[in-house]
Structures are given as C-alpha cells and as structure tokens.
Amino acid sequence: MSIGNEFQRQAIAAHVAQKLAGPARAISGFQELLIEQARDLGLRHMQPDLERIGTAARQLNGLVDHLLDGTACSAQIPEAEAEARLRHDLRTPLNAIIGYSEMLLEDARDSDEHPLKEDLGVILAAAAELLKQVDAIAGLSRGESIETLQSGEKAEIDAEGLERLLFTTEHVAWPDQGGRILVVDDVASNRDLLSRRLRREGHRVATAESGLSALARLAEDEFDLILLDILMPDMNGIEMLSRLKSEGRWRHVPVIMISGLSEVAAVARCIEAGADDYLTKPFNPVLLRARINSTLEKKRWLDREHRYLQQIETEKRRADTLIHAILPDQIVTRLQEGEEIIADRFEEVSILFADIVGFSAIATRLPPSDLVSRLDGMFSRFDVLTEQHGVEKIKTIGDAYMAACGIPEPAADHADRLVALAKSMLETLRDMAPERDRFRVRIGIHSGPVVAGLIGRLRFVYDVWGETVNIASRLESQGVADGIQISEATRRSLHGQWTLEPRCALDLRGIGTIETYLVQ
C-alpha cells in the first residue's frame, strides 16, 4: 500500500472515529462544565449525580477507545457473543447517563435552575445519538475497518485532496485579555463544547460549520484568532488556511489548527502553510487555554508592532520631506548610503545672486510681521521658479537669494537656465500688486569652477565656494535695479538666443577687469 493510500485510509478512519466517538466525548466535556457550573452556583446537592454521570462517561469513552484501537474483545470469545456483550456494555453506561441526566433535568425545571438545562439537554441528545450508533460501534469487534462501516463518509471527506496538499513537494511558505475568536468545525458538539470553554475563559466567540461559512463570517467581522478544523466536507482546513494567508486582510490573523488527525505530515503542512499552532482532539483544557492565550498575546504584540511601524513610517516620511526641502535629492541619497564627507569640484557652474534694492530703508518703515510676510512671499515664489527651471536654490542670506546650476548634477545649459530664472524672478516681481514699498532686485550671474559640499552637523547646509561665487556676488552688488548683469564668462557659456547689452568693464580687486552685460 502506498503512503498516499495509507494516509487516505487514516484520514477517513480518523474522521469516522471522530463521528462515532464524538457524542461520548461531548458527554464527558459537558459533564465537566456542569460540575464547574454547579460548584460556581453552590448546587452541592447535584454534585453526586453529576459525578455518577462522569463515571459512566469515562466508562463509555474507555469502551469506545478500546473498540477503535481493536483491543476490546478477546480472541477466545466467539464473535456473536462478543458483539452481544459489547452492546450490553455500551448500553449500561449510556442508561446511567440518561437516567441521572433526566433526574437532574427534572430538578432543574422544578427549581428554575435554567443555566444547567441546556447542558443537560445536550448530554441527553448525545446519549440518544450514541444509542443509535451502538450496533455500528459494536460491529468493530468483528474486526471490520472503521471506514467500511461508514463508507458514506468518503464522499464527505476529500481525503485524496487533503493527501495531495500534505504530500506535495511544492511547499508554500508564507511567511484586555479576552479575544475575539472564530471556531470553525463541521461537528456541532465540538463547536458547542469549544465555544462554551472559550466563553468561560472570557473570550467572545463566533462559530462556523464549514470553510465557506467561515469565510463569510470573516468578511463581516474581525477576529483575533481562528480555531480551524482540518477535516471538513466543503473545504479542508489547509485549503482554507491557504486562502486566509493569501489575502492581506486576513493574513495577520493567527490560526490554530484543530483535528483528530495526529499525522505528523498534517501538523508540518499546517505550520508551513502559516498555522500558528496545532491541537489534536480531544482537547486538554489546560493545554488549550495555554496555547490560545499564548497565541492571543503574540497577536497583541504584533498589533502593537504594526502600529509602531506605521508611526515610524509616518515620521520617516515627514523627516524625508524635510531633508529633501533642505538638500538636493542627490545629496540626500549619498547621505542615506552612508557617505560622511560630501565635497566635490565642478568646472562648469553658474551662480546667481539676487538682492533687494534699498532693503534697509524698507525694513525700517514696515512692521516686522509685514516685512517677514513679504520676504516669505517673494522667496517662496523664487523657490517655485527654481524648481521650474531645474536650478538648485542654495540659500537666502538676509534679503539676498543665492542659486546655482550645474551642481550637484552637471548641466551643459547651466548659464541659460540661470538667465531664464533671473528673467522669471523679475517678471514675478513686476506682476505683483503695485505699492509704495514694492521690492526691486539686482541680479548678478557669473560662470566658472566651484567647490560644493555639505557642512555642519546641526542645521547643515549644502554650499558652494570659490572665486566664481565672489564674482557673482560683486556683479549683483554693482548691478542695476530690476536688471540682470552677467559676466563675459557667462555670456560665452550661453547656448540660447539672448539679447545682451554691453555695460562696462568692472575692475575687481585681486581678479582684474571683466566685461559685463545686461540681459534685456
């Protein structure tokens, strides 16, 4: 027999065994809940009968276990006699369970002890279901395999599909105190028992009887944890787990797989598919509580981590926006890549200075708030223009504005861009509403080599140095109001058709005489 066939047999056998043994397990589970409830309510007179139900339930579960593992009957006893004895042995604890439960139910009705009625009704229903199954369960003593007794289960359980998922070589890796928990199980008694236990632990519980109904619940509500049965008729647990982990809205919700199937491959496949844990039925209450609380605690930490990461990302975006407003993008990139000293020499650069004519007198007349507001308005317009012309704003110095082109990225048309920027600056000032203290500027431009770099550790600045900068500054200071004065070097660097008017030769100390032009 191949591994696959053996696994399919085990899968179907596990499901059928769960169906057969389920009512017996439910009786034990609800009997334990009743004991706890009666103790909490102070109903000590009910304890003896509840203990008798517990004793009968343990006897019943022991018989079922021996039948399922094939150790119930001696080979020396004839089959017919053994089967008849088993029927008797199974009915004996069932009769005790039904008898004591009915008496307690009558007492509960008389005394209006409503909280116990529902659980006693579940025990009686489970016992009635087992009475119907006695013949089938006793048939196991004849050595028949479980799956042949319940061949109809094969149609409900897609064991082959589950086997393909478990043994496929293509593994997919996906990557206070109460919680909102979704219990997904096709067996009603399992759902009910598990829900009751979880509610007693302070959790809020919703249930679904199939994978499809669970997906519908998830679409309507949010959950902190999913307890997912692996064997279900319409969609097995691994298929549903894969669906959950493939969608961003559900990927972060932890999943604990629950099953009567203890196959190691099933556990491994569930963990690989993204399950956070795996629990086998019947549940150990202590282990169940510990694993659920542990998983919920991890979920809370993940939620906190997610919120912190969002805050960090928001702060990072804010910091990036600020630093990009101060420094050229290329310099920011070099800083982020770890470059500590940024200093470069550029041979072909144009430098622009613009300064307000008569600023001291204007500053004396205007209130400080008006002065700063008007300076901010003018420089903000200049900032927009530098972006439009592809020019780097270097800094403002008092009432002066400094820009450069050709740094940090070389540009063949550096002189043309700066002249175009200068004309736009004058136009934007002319377009402003006329008033007594309208700003008028002088602009000077010179071209040549510079050294550029980043200086300072606090309020750092990207700056430029060299003779080119000094000459541009003097061209501005010796220029004319509402005019653009450029040097001979800048004129030679121009590629566009500009109208230039020769002005004069400036004698600069330490530099010599340079010819100047006014841009029309």
C-alpha positions in Angstrom: 0.0 0.0 0.0 1.4 3.4 -1.0 1.9 6.1 1.6 -0.9 8.1 0.0 -3.4 5.2 0.2 -2.5 4.5 3.8 -2.8 8.2 4.6 -6.3 8.4 2.9 -7.4 5.4 5.0 -6.1 7.0 8.1 -7.8 10.3 7.3 -11.2 8.7 6.7 -10.7 6.5 9.7 -9.9 9.5 11.9 -13.0 11.3 10.7 -15.3 8.3 11.1 -13.8 7.6 14.6 -14.5 11.2 15.5 -18.1 10.9 14.3 -18.5 7.7 16.4 -16.7 8.9 19.4 -17.9 12.5 19.2 -21.1 12.0 21.3 -19.1 10.2 24.0 -16.5 13.0 24.1 -19.3 15.6 24.2 -20.9 13.9 27.2 -17.6 14.0 29.1 -17.0 17.6 28.2 -20.4 18.9 29.1 -20.3 16.8 32.3 -17.1 18.7 33.3 -18.8 22.0 32.5 -21.8 21.1 34.6 -19.6 20.2 37.5 -17.9 23.6 37.3 -21.3 25.4 36.9 -22.9 23.6 39.8 -19.9 24.4 42.0 -20.0 28.1 41.0 -23.8 28.2 41.7 -23.4 26.4 45.0 -25.6 23.5 43.9 -23.8 20.9 46.0 -26.8 18.5 46.1 -26.3 18.0 42.3 -22.6 17.0 42.6 -23.2 13.3 43.4 -25.4 12.7 40.4 -23.1 14.7 38.2 -20.2 12.6 39.4 -22.1 9.4 38.6 -22.7 10.8 35.0 -18.9 11.5 34.9 -18.1 7.9 36.0 -20.4 6.5 33.4 -19.0 8.8 30.7 -15.4 7.7 31.4 -16.5 4.0 31.2 -18.3 4.7 27.9 -15.3 6.5 26.5 -12.9 3.8 27.6 -15.1 1.2 25.7 -15.2 3.3 22.6 -11.4 3.8 22.7 -10.8 0.1 23.0 -13.1 -0.6 20.1 -11.5 1.9 17.9 -8.0 0.6 18.6 -9.1 -3.1 18.3 -8.4 -4.2 21.9 -11.9 -4.5 23.2 -12.5 -8.3 22.8 -10.6 -11.4 23.5 -9.9 -13.7 20.5 -11.1 -16.7 22.6 -14.7 -15.4 22.8 -17.0 -16.2 19.8 -17.8 -13.1 17.6 -21.5 -13.2 18.2 -21.1 -13.5 21.9 -18.5 -10.8 22.0 -20.7 -8.4 20.0 -23.7 -9.0 22.2 -21.6 -8.4 25.3 -20.3 -5.1 23.8 -23.8 -3.9 23.1 -24.7 -4.6 26.7 -21.5 -3.0 28.0 -22.1 0.1 25.8 -25.8 0.5 26.8 -25.0 0.1 30.6 -23.2 3.5 31.0 -25.5 5.1 28.4 -28.5 4.1 30.5 -26.9 5.5 33.6 -26.0 8.8 31.9 -29.6 9.2 30.5 -31.2 8.2 33.8 -29.2 10.6 36.0 -29.4 13.4 33.4 -33.2 13.1 33.2 -33.5 13.3 37.0 -31.2 16.4 37.2 -33.2 18.0 34.4 -36.4 17.5 36.3 -34.9 19.0 39.4 -33.6 21.9 37.3 -37.1 22.5 35.8 -38.6 22.5 39.3 -36.1 24.9 40.7 -35.8 27.1 37.7 -32.0 26.4 37.5 -32.0 27.4 33.9 -28.2 27.6 33.3 -28.0 23.8 33.6 -30.9 22.8 31.5 -29.2 23.4 28.2 -26.1 21.4 29.0 -28.2 18.5 30.4 -30.2 18.6 27.1 -27.0 18.3 25.1 -25.9 15.3 27.2 -29.2 13.6 26.6 -29.1 14.3 22.9 -25.5 12.9 22.6 -26.5 9.8 24.6 -29.5 9.3 22.3 -27.2 9.6 19.2 -24.9 7.0 20.7 -27.7 4.6 21.3 -28.4 4.8 17.6 -24.7 4.0 16.9 -24.4 1.1 19.3 -24.8 -1.5 16.6 -22.3 0.1 14.4 -19.8 0.6 17.2 -20.2 -2.9 18.4 -19.6 -4.1 14.8 -16.0 -3.0 15.2 -15.5 -6.0 17.4 -15.8 -8.2 14.3 -12.6 -6.7 13.0 -14.2 -4.6 10.3 -12.3 -1.4 9.4 -13.8 1.8 10.5 -14.0 3.3 7.1 -16.0 0.4 5.7 -18.6 0.8 8.4 -19.2 4.4 7.4 -18.5 4.3 3.6 -20.6 7.4 3.1 -18.0 9.5 4.9 -15.7 9.1 2.0 -18.0 11.2 -0.1 -17.9 13.9 2.6 -14.2 13.9 3.2 -11.9 14.7 0.3 -9.1 12.6 1.7 -7.3 12.5 -1.7 -7.4 16.3 -1.9 -6.0 16.6 1.6 -3.3 14.0 0.8 -2.3 16.0 -2.3 -1.9 19.1 -0.2 0.0 17.3 2.6 2.4 15.3 0.4 3.0 17.8 -2.4 6.7 18.6 -2.9 5.8 22.3 -3.6 5.6 23.8 -0.2 4.2 27.3 0.1 5.9 29.4 2.8 4.0 32.4 3.9 5.7 33.8 5.6 -7.5 43.1 27.5 -7.3 39.9 27.9 -10.2 38.2 26.1 -10.0 37.8 22.4 -12.5 37.6 19.5 -12.3 34.0 18.4 -13.8 32.2 15.4 -14.3 28.5 15.8 -14.6 26.5 12.5 -15.7 22.9 12.9 -18.3 20.8 11.0 -19.2 18.8 14.1 -21.8 20.7 16.1 -20.9 19.2 19.5 -17.3 20.1 19.0 -18.2 23.7 18.2 -20.5 24.0 21.1 -18.1 22.5 23.6 -15.2 24.5 22.5 -17.3 27.7 22.4 -18.5 27.1 25.9 -15.0 26.6 27.2 -13.7 29.8 25.5 -16.6 31.9 26.7 -15.9 30.7 30.2 -12.3 32.0 29.7 -13.6 35.4 28.9 -13.4 35.3 25.1 -16.0 36.4 22.6 -16.8 33.5 20.3 -18.4 33.1 16.9 -18.8 29.8 15.1 -18.9 28.5 11.6 -19.8 25.0 10.4 -17.7 25.0 7.2 -14.9 26.7 5.5 -17.2 28.7 3.2 -19.4 29.9 6.1 -16.2 30.8 8.0 -15.0 33.0 5.0 -18.4 34.7 5.1 -18.1 35.4 8.8 -14.6 36.8 8.3 -15.9 39.1 5.6 -18.4 40.6 8.0 -16.3 40.8 11.2 -12.7 41.0 12.6 -11.2 38.3 14.7 -8.1 37.9 16.9 -7.8 34.1 16.4 -9.2 31.3 14.3 -9.6 27.8 15.5 -9.8 25.8 12.3 -10.7 22.1 11.9 -8.6 20.3 9.3 -11.2 17.8 8.1 -14.4 19.5 6.7 -16.7 18.4 3.9 -16.7 21.5 1.6 -13.2 22.9 2.1 -10.5 21.2 4.2 -8.6 23.2 6.8 -5.4 23.5 4.8 -7.2 24.9 1.8 -8.9 27.5 4.0 -5.7 28.3 5.7 -4.0 28.9 2.4 -6.9 31.1 1.4 -6.5 33.1 4.6 -2.8 33.6 4.2 -3.1 34.6 0.6 -5.3 37.7 1.4 -3.8 40.7 3.1 -6.9 41.4 5.2 -6.7 38.0 6.9 -3.0 37.2 6.7 -2.2 38.7 10.1 -5.0 36.7 11.9 -3.4 33.8 13.8 -4.8 30.3 13.1 -4.7 27.3 15.4 -5.5 24.1 13.5 -7.7 21.5 15.4 -8.1 17.9 14.4 -8.5 14.3 15.5 -5.8 13.6 12.9 -2.4 13.3 14.6 -0.4 12.6 11.4 2.9 14.4 11.6 2.8 15.4 8.0 -0.5 17.2 8.7 1.0 19.1 11.5 4.1 20.0 9.5 2.0 21.1 6.4 -0.3 23.3 8.6 2.7 25.0 10.1 4.3 25.5 6.7 1.0 26.9 5.4 1.0 29.6 8.1 -0.8 28.0 11.1 0.4 29.3 14.4 -0.3 26.0 16.3 -1.9 22.6 16.1 -4.1 21.0 18.6 -5.4 17.4 18.5 -8.9 16.3 19.7 -9.9 15.7 22.4 -8.5 18.8 23.9 -6.7 19.0 27.2 -8.3 22.1 28.8 -5.1 23.3 30.3 -3.1 22.9 27.1 -6.0 24.5 25.1 -6.1 27.6 27.4 -2.3 28.0 27.4 -2.0 27.8 23.6 -4.9 30.2 23.0 -3.6 32.7 25.5 -0.1 32.5 24.1 -1.3 33.0 20.5 -3.5 35.9 21.5 -0.6 37.5 23.4 1.5 37.2 20.3 -1.3 38.8 18.2 -1.4 41.7 20.6 2.4 42.2 20.3 2.1 42.0 16.6 -0.7 44.6 16.6 1.5 46.9 18.7 4.5 46.3 16.4 2.3 47.1 13.4 1.1 50.4 15.0 4.7 51.3 15.9 5.9 50.6 12.4 3.2 52.8 11.0 4.2 55.6 13.3 7.9 55.1 12.4 7.0 55.1 8.7 5.0 58.3 9.2 7.8 60.0 11.0 10.3 58.8 8.4 8.2 60.3 5.6 8.0 63.5 7.5 11.8 63.6 8.0 12.4 62.7 4.4 10.2 65.5 3.2 12.0 67.9 5.5 15.5 66.9 4.4 14.5 67.0 0.7 13.3 70.5 1.3 16.8 71.5 2.6 19.2 69.4 0.4 19.3 68.4 -3.3 17.9 64.9 -3.9 21.3 63.5 -5.0 23.0 64.7 -1.7 20.2 63.1 0.3 20.8 59.8 -1.5 24.5 60.0 -0.8 23.9 60.7 2.9 21.4 57.8 3.1 24.0 55.5 1.5 26.4 56.3 4.3 28.7 58.9 2.7 30.0 61.1 5.6 32.1 63.8 3.8 30.5 65.3 0.7 32.7 67.7 -1.2 33.0 67.9 -5.0 34.7 70.3 -7.5 32.7 71.3 -10.6 34.3 73.1 -13.5 31.2 74.4 -15.3 28.8 76.1 -13.0 26.7 79.3 -13.0 26.0 81.2 -9.8 23.2 83.7 -9.3 22.8 86.3 -6.6 19.6 88.5 -6.2 19.4 91.3 -3.6 16.7 93.8 -2.8 17.4 97.4 -3.6 17.0 99.7 -0.6 16.1 97.0 1.7 17.3 98.7 4.9 15.0 101.7 4.4 12.1 99.4 3.6 12.8 97.3 6.7 12.7 100.5 8.8 9.3 101.5 7.6 7.5 98.2 7.7 6.2 96.4 10.8 8.3 93.2 11.4 5.3 90.9 10.7 4.7 92.7 7.3 8.3 92.6 6.4 8.8 88.9 7.1 5.5 88.1 5.4 6.6 90.0 2.2 10.0 88.4 2.2 8.5 85.0 2.7 6.1 85.6 -0.2 8.9 86.7 -2.6 11.3 83.9 -1.7 8.6 81.3 -1.9 7.9 82.5 -5.5 11.6 82.3 -6.2 11.7 78.7 -4.8 8.9 77.6 -7.2 10.8 79.2 -10.1 14.0 77.3 -9.2 12.1 74.0 -9.5 10.5 75.1 -12.8 13.9 75.9 -14.3 15.8 72.9 -12.9 18.0 75.1 -10.7 19.3 74.4 -7.1 18.4 77.0 -4.5 21.5 77.3 -2.3 20.3 79.6 0.5 18.9 83.0 1.5 21.3 85.5 3.1 19.3 88.2 4.8 17.5 89.8 1.9 19.7 88.1 -0.7 18.8 84.9 -2.7 21.5 82.6 -4.0 21.0 79.9 -6.6 23.3 77.7 -8.7 23.1 75.5 -11.8 25.5 72.7 -12.8 25.6 71.2 -9.2 25.3 68.6 -7.9 24.5 67.3 -11.4 26.5 68.8 -14.3 24.3 70.6 -16.8 25.5 71.8 -20.2 22.9 74.7 -20.3 23.7 75.9 -16.8 24.1 79.5 -17.9 20.9 79.5 -19.9 18.8 78.1 -17.1 20.1 80.7 -14.6 19.4 83.6 -17.0 15.9 82.2 -17.6 15.4 82.0 -13.9 16.6 85.6 -13.4 14.1 86.9 -16.0 11.3 84.9 -14.4 12.2 86.4 -11.0 12.0 90.0 -12.4 8.7 89.2 -14.1 7.1 87.8 -11.0 8.0 90.9 -9.1 6.6 93.1 -11.8 3.4 91.1 -11.7 2.9 91.8 -8.0 0.4 94.5 -7.0 2.0 98.0 -7.2 2.6 99.5 -3.8 4.9 102.1 -2.2 7.4 99.6 -0.9 7.4 97.1 -3.8 10.6 95.0 -3.8 13.0 95.6 -6.6 16.1 93.4 -7.0 19.5 93.5 -8.6 20.7 90.2 -10.1 24.3 89.1 -10.9 25.4 85.9 -12.7 28.9 84.5 -13.2 30.1 81.1 -14.5 33.1 79.1 -13.7 34.5 76.4 -11.4 33.3 76.0 -7.8 33.7 73.6 -4.9 30.4 72.3 -3.4 29.9 70.3 -0.3 27.9 69.6 2.8 29.0 71.4 6.1 27.8 71.3 9.6 26.2 68.7 11.9 23.4 70.9 13.2 21.4 72.9 10.7 23.7 71.6 7.9 23.7 73.3 4.5 24.8 72.4 1.0 27.0 75.3 0.0 29.4 76.4 -2.7 32.8 78.2 -2.6 35.3 79.8 -4.9 36.1 82.8 -7.0 33.1 82.2 -9.1 30.8 82.8 -6.2 32.7 86.0 -5.2 32.4 87.4 -8.7 28.7 86.6 -9.0 28.1 88.4 -5.7 30.0 91.6 -6.9 28.2 91.5 -10.2 25.0 91.7 -8.2 26.2 94.4 -5.8 27.3 96.6 -8.7 24.3 95.8 -10.9 21.2 97.9 -11.6 17.7 97.7 -10.1 15.3 95.4 -12.0 18.3 94.3 -14.1 20.3 91.2 -14.8 24.1 91.7 -15.0 26.2 88.8 -16.3 29.9 88.4 -16.9 31.8 87.7 -20.1 32.3 84.1 -18.9 28.5 83.6 -18.5 28.0 85.2 -22.0 30.4 82.6 -23.5 28.5 79.8 -21.7 25.1 80.7 -23.1 23.7 78.5 -25.9 20.3 80.2 -26.4 19.5 83.4 -28.3 19.5 86.1 -25.6 19.6 89.8 -26.2 22.5 91.3 -24.4 23.6 94.9 -23.9 27.3 95.5 -23.1 27.5 97.6 -20.0 31.0 98.2 -18.6 34.3 96.7 -17.5 34.5 96.0 -13.8 37.9 96.1 -12.1 37.7 93.6 -9.3 40.5 93.6 -6.7 42.6 90.5 -6.9 40.9 89.4 -10.0 41.3 92.0 -12.7 38.9 93.6 -15.2 35.9 91.7 -16.5 33.4 92.7 -19.1 29.8 92.8 -18.1 26.5 92.7 -20.0 22.8 93.4 -19.1 20.2 90.9 -20.2 17.3 92.6 -22.0 
